[in-house]
Amino acid sequence: MPADRLRNGRLGSVVSGAVGLLLVGMTAAPAQAETIREQQWYLTAMKADQMWRTSTGKGITVAVIDTGVDGNLPDLKGRVLPGLNEAPQSPGDEHTSYDGHGTTMGLLIAGTGKANGGNGTFGLAPGAKILPIRVPDRGLDSDRYTDEFSKVVSRGIRYAVDSGAQVINISMRAYKGSDELTAAVKYALNKGALIFAGSGNDGTSEVEYPAGTPGVVAVGAVGRDLSKTKESQYGPQIDMAAPGDEMYHTCPNGKDLCRSHGTSDATALASASAALIWSKHPTWTNNQVLRVMLNTAGAPTDGAKRNDSIGYGIVRPRIALQNPGDPGPADAYPLPDFSAASSASPSPGTAGSKDSAPQAKDDKAAAEASSDKGGSDTLWAALGIGAAVLIGGVVAAVATRKRRH
């Protein structure tokens, strides 16, 4: 089923006017004595405070193609740039989030924590700037909307690149790709940008877009136990994973405390991780930033180089900042699907189609998780200290990995 726009409780859906495109569930959380930062377990697990001594993402622009980002929130003051409004049918502009989803992504990426006397929401890359690109949300109940989605997202990608965004975050989805979307992704990569997209919240192996488009980094979600969340998509399309459960932050209204979950959140953290690395190494290309992210990820512990639950591993920007290793060639995209798609000649209307992607044999693959089971924070600490990195230099071989859509 389509991902919920809002959720009443952790996993229960709430009725909305349209079927949501968004890959996050959100609900108001009960008042807590702790500050928001104290409840942001993923920042603690990733040792964000330690990372921020080295990099905050300063100098990097992250485009958020979503429902708009409200830069008037205290935690986003001064972080949100003028952008593009592709949803003129909704009141306001790109700084008006018609349902709060885009604002939440902005908070998770670049929240400064300045609200409430420094007790607000911190994003993983609080020094980054947000370029808001607002696109419409009209549901997934027709091919007409899917076609429109591809068009507006494609325009958004090109606008982001032409406006200087190095990282593009797309926490939205449709069930089909298009030649236009494939061309926009190619344009972005050739211009030196990286695109991260949520893999989907249906808990199935179905490939969704733009995450399934060759060249887009498809992001899955994990919880505190390092395992794929129940709702996160799985399959050969998954490239990496990031925390995407029990995510605490200021609600989009700027007042209440909200808790969200989903591959939207995970994608925001993957994008923020790229911003942190790129900020420290501004001369690196998009290919080198992504290669280092892959090489330093907390790889599957089941002995595989990747699996269908977390891809090549869980993002570890702290390790990438401390010991990035060799970033490899500047002009070689480190995942094989982009070069494979570029050399192929798909028939019209089939570019990036999931029909050519290998599918999991049965739903058992979903429960396969990552073999990263066990005790929460201890495992996160193990990832940060030195879990075996099984990807290594093999990721640098452009044509040896990943799924082919």
RODO-2510 file (C-alpha; in nm, 4 decimals, decimal comma):
residues 405
     n   res          X          Y          Z
     1     m     0,0000     0,0000     0,0000
     2     p     0,1163     0,3587    -0,0461
     3     a     0,3077     0,5117     0,2404
     4     d     0,1024     0,7173     0,4821
     5     r     0,1325     1,0917     0,4896
     6     l     0,0722     1,0935     0,8640
     7     r     0,0382     0,8103     1,1090
     8     n    -0,1593     0,7797     1,4272
     9     g     0,0883     0,5891     1,6401
    10     r     0,4000     0,4189     1,5118
    11     l     0,2492     0,2027     1,2408
    12     g    -0,1208     0,2769     1,2211
    13     s    -0,2372     0,4805     0,9257
    14     v    -0,4638     0,7811     0,9384
    15     v    -0,7131     0,8682     0,6668
    16     s    -0,6085     1,1615     0,4470
    17     g    -0,7641     1,3383     0,1530
    18     a    -0,5289     1,1786    -0,0965
    19     v    -0,3144     0,8706    -0,1065
    20     g     0,0268     0,9932     0,0073
    21     l     0,3495     0,9794    -0,1878
    22     l     0,5543     1,0425     0,1208
    23     l     0,7888     0,7909     0,2714
    24     v     0,7585     0,8904     0,6347
    25     g     0,5024     0,8318     0,9078
    26     m     0,4649     1,0946     1,1763
    27     t     0,2711     1,1401     1,4967
    28     a     0,2747     1,3782     1,7889
    29     a     0,4775     1,2274     2,0704
    30     p     0,3936     1,2510     2,4407
    31     a     0,5703     1,5228     2,6342
    32     q     0,9041     1,4097     2,7748
    33     a     1,1340     1,5515     3,0389
    34     e     1,4341     1,5011     2,8104
    35     t     1,5331     1,7519     2,5482
    36     i     1,4739     1,6651     2,1834
    37     r     1,8468     1,6121     2,1395
    38     e     1,8514     1,3572     2,4218
    39     q     1,5792     1,1635     2,2426
    40     q     1,7566     1,1691     1,9071
    41     w     1,9143     0,8293     1,9691
    42     y     2,0504     0,8045     1,6159
    43     l     2,2633     1,1170     1,6602
    44     t     2,4016     0,9754     1,9828
    45     a     2,4680     0,6372     1,8194
    46     m     2,6399     0,8024     1,5246
    47     k     2,8419     1,0229     1,7646
    48     a     2,7230     1,3385     1,5964
    49     d     2,8693     1,5716     1,8588
    50     q     3,2123     1,4265     1,7874
    51     m     3,1627     1,4562     1,4095
    52     w     3,0588     1,8196     1,4354
    53     r     3,4058     1,9098     1,5643
    54     t     3,5313     1,8058     1,2207
    55     s     3,2416     1,8894     0,9894
    56     t     2,8902     2,0315     1,0090
    57     g     2,8176     2,0266     0,6370
    58     k     2,9091     2,3930     0,5960
    59     g     2,9425     2,4993     0,2340
    60     i     2,7182     2,2209     0,1032
    61     t     2,3698     2,2739    -0,0386
    62     v     2,1188     1,9914    -0,0094
    63     a     1,8169     2,0194    -0,2373
    64     v     1,5005     1,8806    -0,0771
    65     i     1,2527     1,7819    -0,3484
    66     d     0,9424     1,7447    -0,1377
    67     t     0,6384     1,9332    -0,0127
    68     g     0,8164     2,2572     0,0753
    69     v     1,0450     2,3535     0,3648
    70     d     0,9445     2,6155     0,6216
    71     g     1,2529     2,8253     0,6839
    72     n     1,0755     3,0324     0,9483
    73     l     1,1081     2,7609     1,2114
    74     p     1,3727     2,8635     1,4674
    75     d     1,5694     2,5453     1,3977
    76     l     1,5840     2,6268     1,0253
    77     k     1,6379     3,0028     1,0418
    78     g     1,9078     3,1016     0,7991
    79     r     1,9409     2,7495     0,6564
    80     v     1,6735     2,7559     0,3833
    81     l     1,7469     2,9204     0,0492
    82     p     1,5060     3,0543    -0,2142
    83     g     1,3935     2,7610    -0,4275
    84     l     1,1356     2,6411    -0,6766
    85     n     0,7604     2,5941    -0,6422
    86     e     0,6228     2,3229    -0,8709
    87     a     0,2961     2,2998    -0,6743
    88     p     0,1190     2,6287    -0,7529
    89     q    -0,2192     2,4684    -0,6848
    90     s    -0,1339     2,4647    -0,3116
    91     p    -0,1306     2,7884    -0,1088
    92     g     0,2065     2,9486    -0,0510
    93     d     0,5379     2,8733    -0,2152
    94     e     0,8414     2,6483    -0,1691
    95     h     0,8765     2,7808     0,1871
    96     t     0,5270     2,6581     0,2682
    97     s     0,5090     2,2872     0,3407
    98     y     0,1502     2,1908     0,2705
    99     d     0,1666     1,8854     0,4957
   100     g     0,4905     1,9298     0,6925
   101     h     0,6795     1,6419     0,5322
   102     g     0,9383     1,8558     0,3545
   103     t     0,9952     2,0632     0,6659
   104     t     1,0636     1,7458     0,8628
   105     m     1,3247     1,6411     0,6059
   106     g     1,4851     1,9840     0,6357
   107     l     1,5002     1,9484     1,0144
   108     l     1,6565     1,6025     0,9989
   109     i     1,9200     1,7256     0,7545
   110     a     2,0081     2,0749     0,8754
   111     g     1,8252     2,1553     1,1994
   112     t     2,0429     2,3840     1,4138
   113     g     1,8911     2,3068     1,7546
   114     k     1,8580     2,6784     1,8280
   115     a     1,4906     2,6650     1,9190
   116     n     1,3898     2,6814     2,2843
   117     g     1,7206     2,8189     2,3993
   118     g     1,9289     2,5581     2,2219
   119     n     1,6985     2,2664     2,3014
   120     g     1,5511     2,2316     1,9559
   121     t     1,5961     1,9801     1,6751
   122     f     1,9427     1,9032     1,5489
   123     g     1,9933     1,7753     1,1981
   124     l     2,2886     1,5537     1,1175
   125     a     2,4466     1,8316     0,9064
   126     p     2,3462     2,1535     1,0856
   127     g     2,5864     2,3638     0,8785
   128     a     2,4369     2,2674     0,5426
   129     k     2,1938     2,4836     0,3464
   130     i     1,8580     2,3579     0,2190
   131     l     1,7334     2,4316    -0,1334
   132     p     1,3556     2,3683    -0,1220
   133     i     1,1829     2,2381    -0,4343
   134     r     0,8118     2,1906    -0,3753
   135     v     0,6280     1,9322    -0,5834
   136     p     0,2596     1,8347    -0,5638
   137     d     0,1181     1,5406    -0,3739
   138     r    -0,1973     1,4158    -0,5467
   139     g    -0,1870     1,0472    -0,4741
   140     l    -0,0885     0,7382    -0,6662
   141     d    -0,4261     0,6342    -0,7961
   142     s    -0,3676     0,7107    -1,1624
   143     d    -0,1081     0,6824    -1,4348
   144     r    -0,1679     1,0486    -1,5015
   145     y    -0,0303     1,1431    -1,1613
   146     t     0,2680     0,9111    -1,2003
   147     d     0,3532     1,0799    -1,5284
   148     e     0,3202     1,4212    -1,3673
   149     f     0,5370     1,3110    -1,0770
   150     s     0,8151     1,2096    -1,3147
   151     k     0,7920     1,5432    -1,4934
   152     v     0,8008     1,7683    -1,1873
   153     v     1,0710     1,5655    -1,0115
   154     s     1,2789     1,5660    -1,3295
   155     r     1,2481     1,9434    -1,3533
   156     g     1,3307     1,9675    -0,9843
   157     i     1,6484     1,7623    -1,0256
   158     r     1,7697     1,9806    -1,3113
   159     y     1,6845     2,2985    -1,1215
   160     a     1,8713     2,1733    -0,8152
   161     v     2,1852     2,0992    -1,0123
   162     d     2,1725     2,4276    -1,2026
   163     s     2,1288     2,6099    -0,8699
   164     g     2,4451     2,4602    -0,7225
   165     a     2,3101     2,1806    -0,5048
   166     q     2,5660     1,9050    -0,4565
   167     v     2,3238     1,6667    -0,2819
   168     i     1,9620     1,6024    -0,3808
   169     n     1,7238     1,4430    -0,1302
   170     i     1,4003     1,2859    -0,2630
   171     s     1,1891     1,1284     0,0107
   172     m     0,8967     1,0669    -0,2251
   173     r     0,8057     0,7936    -0,4674
   174     a     0,6031     0,6699    -0,7596
   175     y     0,5581     0,3146    -0,8826
   176     k     0,6992     0,3721    -1,2304
   177     g     1,0064     0,5350    -1,3747
   178     s     1,0387     0,7205    -1,7027
   179     d     1,2892     0,8136    -1,9698
   180     e     1,2568     1,1755    -1,8580
   181     l     1,3496     1,0861    -1,4999
   182     t     1,6399     0,8698    -1,6151
   183     a     1,7715     1,1567    -1,8284
   184     a     1,7445     1,4027    -1,5371
   185     v     1,9396     1,1693    -1,3093
   186     k     2,2095     1,1299    -1,5738
   187     y     2,2250     1,5079    -1,6086
   188     a     2,2722     1,5459    -1,2320
   189     l     2,5482     1,2850    -1,2062
   190     n     2,7327     1,4248    -1,5065
   191     k     2,7133     1,7701    -1,3485
   192     g     2,8675     1,6374    -1,0254
   193     a     2,5700     1,5910    -0,7909
   194     l     2,4499     1,2938    -0,5837
   195     i     2,0865     1,1867    -0,5537
   196     f     1,9488     0,9922    -0,2553
   197     a     1,5909     0,8605    -0,2573
   198     g     1,3751     0,6608    -0,0196
   199     s     1,3218     0,3002    -0,1237
   200     g     0,9620     0,2847     0,0015
   201     n     0,7588     0,1863     0,3071
   202     d     0,5474    -0,1014     0,1803
   203     g     0,7770    -0,3672     0,3256
   204     t     0,7916    -0,5497    -0,0085
   205     s     1,0484    -0,6079    -0,2818
   206     e     0,8655    -0,3864    -0,5281
   207     v     1,0968    -0,1298    -0,6864
   208     e     0,9826     0,2299    -0,6523
   209     y     1,1034     0,5472    -0,8221
   210     p     1,3120     0,7555    -0,8324
   211     a     1,4964     0,5210    -0,5951
   212     g     1,4966     0,2533    -0,8663
   213     t     1,6319     0,4831    -1,1362
   214     p     1,9901     0,3973    -1,2371
   215     g     2,2314     0,6348    -1,0674
   216     v     2,0043     0,7165    -0,7719
   217     v     2,1223     0,5894    -0,4321
   218     a     1,8281     0,3890    -0,2935
   219     v     1,8107     0,4117     0,0855
   220     g     1,6523     0,1633     0,3247
   221     a     1,5724     0,2148     0,6932
   222     v     1,7076     0,0399     1,0024
   223     g     1,6120     0,0613     1,3672
   224     r     1,8171     0,0670     1,6848
   225     d     1,8936    -0,3040     1,6461
   226     l     2,0625    -0,2405     1,3083
   227     s     1,8040    -0,4527     1,1304
   228     k     1,5828    -0,3438     0,8449
   229     t     1,2587    -0,1994     0,9728
   230     k     0,9473    -0,3959     0,8928
   231     e     0,8151    -0,1280     0,6567
   232     s     1,1370    -0,0652     0,4629
   233     q     1,1534    -0,2058     0,1095
   234     y     1,4052    -0,4812     0,0393
   235     g     1,5643    -0,6235    -0,2716
   236     p     1,8582    -0,5806    -0,5079
   237     q     1,7709    -0,2138    -0,5594
   238     i     1,8815    -0,1186    -0,2048
   239     d     2,2206     0,0551    -0,1973
   240     m     2,2608     0,1567     0,1654
   241     a     2,0647     0,2102     0,4839
   242     a     2,0374     0,4653     0,7634
   243     p     1,8356     0,5043     1,0841
   244     g     1,4660     0,5424     1,0118
   245     d     1,2720     0,4556     1,3263
   246     e     1,1746     0,6503     1,6401
   247     m     1,3012     0,9756     1,4964
   248     y     1,2271     1,2672     1,7299
   249     h     1,2056     1,6281     1,6168
   250     t     0,9995     1,9435     1,6442
   251     c     0,6660     1,9084     1,4690
   252     p     0,6251     2,1111     1,1485
   253     n     0,4036     2,3525     1,3442
   254     g     0,7158     2,4577     1,5337
   255     k     0,5633     2,3864     1,8728
   256     d     0,5018     2,0231     1,9537
   257     l     0,7287     1,7200     1,9658
   258     c     0,6851     1,4679     1,6855
   259     r     0,8081     1,1157     1,6316
   260     s     0,8409     0,9803     1,2799
   261     h     0,9681     0,6743     1,0967
   262     g     1,0257     0,5553     0,7442
   263     t     1,2714     0,5542     0,4578
   264     s     1,2118     0,9287     0,4236
   265     d     1,3968     0,9830     0,7491
   266     a     1,6696     0,7388     0,6508
   267     t     1,7187     0,9186     0,3201
   268     a     1,7551     1,2520     0,4969
   269     l     2,0333     1,1084     0,7142
   270     a     2,2088     0,9576     0,4115
   271     s     2,1962     1,2954     0,2359
   272     a     2,3247     1,4695     0,5482
   273     s     2,6083     1,2153     0,5730
   274     a     2,7162     1,3031     0,2200
   275     a     2,7071     1,6722     0,3134
   276     l     2,9345     1,6136     0,6137
   277     i     3,1923     1,4273     0,4048
   278     w     3,1800     1,6671     0,1124
   279     s     3,2197     1,9663     0,3424
   280     k     3,5492     1,8282     0,4738
   281     h     3,6685     1,7263     0,1266
   282     p     3,5315     1,9978    -0,1032
   283     t     3,7615     1,9021    -0,3911
   284     w     3,6230     1,5482    -0,4135
   285     t     3,3792     1,4609    -0,6888
   286     n     3,0375     1,3082    -0,6350
   287     n     3,1831     0,9698    -0,7280
   288     q     3,4515     0,9926    -0,4620
   289     v     3,2112     1,1041    -0,1889
   290     l     2,9779     0,8147    -0,2631
   291     r     3,2647     0,5658    -0,2892
   292     v     3,3911     0,6652     0,0558
   293     m     3,0387     0,6377     0,1967
   294     l     3,0146     0,2838     0,0619
   295     n     3,3639     0,1823     0,1700
   296     t     3,3101     0,3013     0,5271
   297     a     2,9525     0,1763     0,5722
   298     g     2,8763    -0,0747     0,8451
   299     a     2,8635    -0,3715     0,6115
   300     p     2,6388    -0,6771     0,6488
   301     t     2,7706    -0,9110     0,9161
   302     d     2,6507    -1,2234     0,7394
   303     g     2,9665    -1,2455     0,5308
   304     a     2,8089    -1,0986     0,2187
   305     k     2,9343    -0,7865     0,0454
   306     r     2,5765    -0,6628     0,0410
   307     n     2,2323    -0,7963     0,1109
   308     d     1,8816    -0,7039     0,0090
   309     s     1,7946    -0,5426     0,3409
   310     i     2,0679    -0,2839     0,3940
   311     g     2,2489    -0,2895     0,0619
   312     y     2,6220    -0,2328     0,1051
   313     g     2,5761    -0,1246     0,4644
   314     i     2,4610     0,1374     0,7138
   315     v     2,6014     0,4879     0,6710
   316     r     2,8876     0,5745     0,9062
   317     p     2,9904     0,9337     0,8341
   318     r     3,2055     0,9490     1,1461
   319     i     3,4280     0,6725     1,0122
   320     a     3,4330     0,8384     0,6713
   321     l     3,5518     1,1616     0,8317
   322     q     3,8129     0,9918     1,0478
   323     n     3,9583     0,7433     0,8028
   324     p     3,8078     0,7782     0,4554
   325     g     4,0741     0,5743     0,2784
   326     d     4,1356     0,6117    -0,0917
   327     p     3,8428     0,7944    -0,2564
   328     g     3,9328     0,6312    -0,5865
   329     p     3,8930     0,7692    -0,9368
   330     a     3,7161     1,1016    -0,9702
   331     d     3,5255     1,0134    -1,2855
   332     a     3,3968     0,6602    -1,2145
   333     y     3,0547     0,6194    -1,0550
   334     p     3,1012     0,3499    -0,7885
   335     l     2,7730     0,1627    -0,8369
   336     p     2,7282    -0,0413    -1,1544
   337     d     2,3700     0,0352    -1,2511
   338     f     2,4408     0,3797    -1,3942
   339     s     2,7115     0,2695    -1,6361
   340     a     2,5109    -0,0402    -1,7290
   341     a     2,2036     0,1694    -1,8064
   342     s     2,4072     0,4234    -2,0015
   343     s     2,5466     0,1515    -2,2276
   344     a     2,2072    -0,0125    -2,2807
   345     s     1,9463     0,0963    -2,5342
   346     p     1,6076     0,0539    -2,3625
   347     s     1,2916     0,0773    -2,5640
   348     p     1,0783     0,3876    -2,5115
   349     g     0,8958     0,3898    -2,1801
   350     t     1,1088     0,1187    -2,0209
   351     a     1,4056     0,3145    -1,8941
   352     g     1,4666     0,2200    -1,5334
   353     s     1,1814    -0,0279    -1,5389
   354     k     1,1597    -0,2664    -1,2490
   355     d     1,0709    -0,5438    -1,4911
   356     s     1,4398    -0,6085    -1,5540
   357     a     1,5308    -0,6099    -1,1848
   358     p     1,5809    -0,9469    -1,0196
   359     q     1,3220    -1,0023    -0,7509
   360     a     1,3495    -1,1800    -0,4185
   361     k     1,2285    -1,5370    -0,4442
   362     d     0,9774    -1,5003    -0,1645
   363     d     0,8937    -1,2896     0,1385
   364     k     1,1496    -1,4776     0,3419
   365     a     1,4057    -1,2364     0,2011
   366     a     1,2336    -0,9558     0,3871
   367     a     1,2879    -1,1269     0,7181
   368     e     1,6464    -1,1997     0,6219
   369     a     1,7226    -0,8513     0,7511
   370     s     2,0922    -0,7857     0,7699
   371     s     2,2047    -1,0464     1,0187
   372     d     2,2739    -0,7397     1,2308
   373     k     2,0601    -0,8486     1,5216
   374     g     2,1390    -0,7894     1,8829
   375     g     2,1562    -0,5280     2,1526
   376     s     2,0862    -0,1769     2,0249
   377     d     2,3426     0,0795     2,1353
   378     t     2,6153    -0,1798     2,1850
   379     l     2,5875    -0,2755     1,8210
   380     w     2,5881     0,0867     1,7109
   381     a     2,9049     0,1366     1,9119
   382     a     3,0565    -0,1679     1,7450
   383     l     2,9790    -0,0166     1,4075
   384     g     3,1492     0,3049     1,5069
   385     i     3,4587     0,1352     1,6487
   386     g     3,5404    -0,1166     1,3833
   387     a     3,2840    -0,3554     1,2424
   388     a     3,4308    -0,5407     0,9483
   389     v     3,4031    -0,3424     0,6277
   390     l     3,3416    -0,6009     0,3610
   391     i     3,3026    -0,3667     0,0691
   392     g     3,6546    -0,2233     0,0479
   393     g     3,8063    -0,1672    -0,2881
   394     v     3,5576    -0,3888    -0,4660
   395     v     3,3049    -0,1031    -0,4666
   396     a     3,5459     0,0913    -0,6818
   397     a     3,4911    -0,1548    -0,9638
   398     v     3,2185     0,0230    -1,1528
   399     a     3,0654    -0,2713    -1,3308
   400     t     3,0664    -0,5411    -1,0665
   401     r     2,7783    -0,4620    -0,8391
   402     k     2,4252    -0,3693    -0,7531
   403     r     2,0996    -0,4398    -0,9228
   404     r     2,0115    -0,3643    -1,2815
   405     h     1,6720    -0,1922    -1,3180
***
